[in-house]
Amino acid sequence: MTGWQKVAALTALYVVGMLWVNWTMVRRVRGAVAARAAWTADDFDAVFADLDPRLAPAVRAAIAPWYGEGVVPRPEDTLRRFLKMDRGEVDDLVTDVAARAGLPPPGPALPDLPDVAAVVRYLSSSSRT
């Protein structure tokens, strides 16, 4: 093989590899979209049925800007990894949810809240005290 033939073969191999990777990613995204489409606001609220009924709708409303229109959050959605929120945004989210639910503002030192469910449970526990 000459030098140009090697370059052409490697380029073709690279193109085929990129097409395969992109196609698998497209299939995963389509699967995730289909799974999310079946998830409703009532499903989200039902997960927290044993807690204060004001909290789940308040969390959904406060976190809506991080989701697309019509997409309902899932309890296991992580705040930092999935939603790309930093510590200040998480603190602002908790304060916003408390205001929407009519709860007193949370204290200045919030615990580490890893996911959406943790936000609901933290505010539920702080509203009981």
Order of alpha helices (4+ residues) and beta strands (2+ residues): alpha-alpha-alpha-alpha-alpha
